[in-house]
Amino acid sequence: MEKVRIADLSDIERIEEVPLEDRIKAYNTYDLIKHGCLINQQAIALSFILSGEHYDSPIQVTYGEFLGRMHQTANLFHDIGVGPKDVISFLLPNLPHTYYILWGGESAGIVNPINPLLEPSSIADICQAVGTKVLVALGEFPGSDIWEKVDSIRGDLPDLKAIIKVMGQGSEKDGIYGFDEVIGNYDSTRLDSGRVFDPHDTASIYHTGGTTGTPKLAPRTHYNESSMASILDTLTDFNTGETMLCGLPLFHANATTLNGSFPFSVGAHTVMLSPRGYRDVSILKNFYKIIEHYKAVAFGAVPTVLSVLLDIPIGDVDISSLRYAVCGSAPLPVELFNRFEAHCGITILEGYGLTEGTCISSANPYYGQSKVGSVGLRLPYTDMKAFVMDPDGKIVREADIDEIGAICIKGPNVFSGYLQEVYNRDVWPGNGWFNTGDLGRKDDDGYFWLTGREKELIIRGGSNIDPAVIEEPLYRLAGVQAAAAVGRPDPHAGEVPIAYVQLQKGSHLQPEDILVYLRQEIGEKAAIPKEIILLDEIPLTAVGKIFKPALRRDAIRRVYLSELDTIKDITHSLKIEVKQDNVHGDLVTLKIKAAPHVEGKEILEKVKGALSRFTVRYQLEIL
């Protein structure tokens, strides 16, 4: 079927004249991946690079071998008792095995990818919530603590029946199977289960937040995932045999779609950029050489990755094969967007998506106008609107053009609700719409512009400050590598804006230099930061997004520590920690040892007096 080249909304409407049912390649991920594998079984499906220094010596897997391993993996799961409603959780870096577990797992049961960087208690919480029957994990490996985490939590998982160790020896008496030891024993030509798929069977359950006690988990169906891959095929100019680079982690919905179900469904070539992906410095250092060697057409990234790549010279490396980069997960600063396109001579397709929408809901068109700073047009066969809501979170009306409202999505790629009912409150405003929690507007060309999240707004004495007002000019300042603005508790204004800045190598900027610049660049006086804090490294999530909760908690810690300086003469020691709390949000824990001959009651009263004007709760332990 001929592709329509999307330039504007009218092209999306032309695509939709053909029903999705006539475009979708399969109604389950098993048949979807199988379809791509059978296009050319001799073609290379995967090239796996161990490190950036050895980018030209990959481990390669043909599509015939890939399909065989997917069958064998599904049959291994079936043999140990996994059925369509059983959950397979995995803790793996980016390996070829990860793809076999992912797609073989969905062919047998339900896959639950877990971030292996999480603490053992959080991993256990997720496994308990989903009812993990089989846990797959990397074995004992230098530099990895994954197996130690598995060993520490396995006794806390009541539904666990078996553990599969990747790259390590098994012990059947302990219920541990060595994947590489046993996989060759299984049929590579078909599914032993003879499974008949229902499109509404759950294919996967992804963790989307809430790492303590009650994790937020998003189940997606086979139809959600298969339709998403087919919708992406209408959006991008990416074809059978072409190469895409995978540097994002395969426990995240972005990579498993953009570097998984989509390219595999069209018989394309995926280059896996080492087990650590973009977190491997050697990969970024050799990134342009990798593009040249594999004649890569596209790669997916987040803004922080593009920021680092800007500092790496291209030199005489030929990257002419590269046509576009897909960037999402966090807003892309306009200045970074322009600088990177000029640096590489490519198009950045900035989009918007979330796990609950399988991957992507909108994107700037490759052949049309790319409105820098927007997240583009809605995708074919999906809907996306900004709504004005009532106090109960129900739809009042669709927002007018350029009026800010709650961004909501609907379509075949949108899930049906979180696993725990507590998270489904206030996210379904009516008529099948899912409220993403983001605020934004739609312009008269149909492009969407995000304006932040309600919880990220900095509210200074009644003035609502969008962090982007501070962050955008910071990214325009030469010498700034990364930046984030958050609210710091303030006894008078409730909170005031401050900015955290990571400098580029060789930069000699000082906080006062940055403040002088911002006073000239920011038109709204209330938005001028009260403080600039320089960090060697701004904290990131495992997928490369700036982790603002960590910065907000650091800001709380700093201001509380400063306020408690007034009682240092009656204390021997003071420790302060800020953590997420399920009831109170952020919670400050103070551990104070009194100076000799000072009563605990005096400490208590002094602390109360120092912190009484702040809203962030604290608990005091006098040692």
Buried (B, 14 or more C-beta within 10 A) or exposed (E): EEEBEBBBBEBBEEBBEBEBEEBBBBBBBBBBBBBBBEBBBEBBBBBBBBBBEEBEEBEEBBBBBBBBBBBBBBBBBBBBEBEBEBBBBBBBBBBBBBBBBBBBBBBBBBBBBBBBBBEBBBBBBBBBBBBBBBBBBBBBBEEBBBBEBBEBBBEBBEEBBBBBBBBBEBEEEEBBBBBBEBBEEBEBEEBBBEBEBEBEBBBBBBBBEBBEEEBBBBBBBBBBBBBBBBBBBBBBBBEEEBBBBBBBBBBBBBBBBBBBBBBBBBBBBBBBBBBBBBBBEBBBEBBBBBBBBBBBBBBBBBBBBBBBBBEEEBEEBEBEBBBBBBBBBBBBBBBBBEBBBEBBEBBBBBBBBBBBBBBBBBBBBBEBBBBBBBBBBBBBBBBBBBBBBEEEBEBEEBBEEEEBBBBBBBBBBBBBBBBEEEBEEEBBBEEEBBBBBBBBBBEEEBBBBBBBBEEBBBBBEEBEBBBBBBBBBBBBBEBBBBBBBBBBBBEEBBBBBBBBBBBBEEBEBEBEBBBEBBEEBBEEEBBBBBBBBBBEEBBBBBBBBBBBBBBBBBBBBBBBBEBBEEBEEBBEEBEBEBEBBEEEEBBBBBBBBBBEEBEEEEBEEBBEEBBEEBEBEBEBEBE
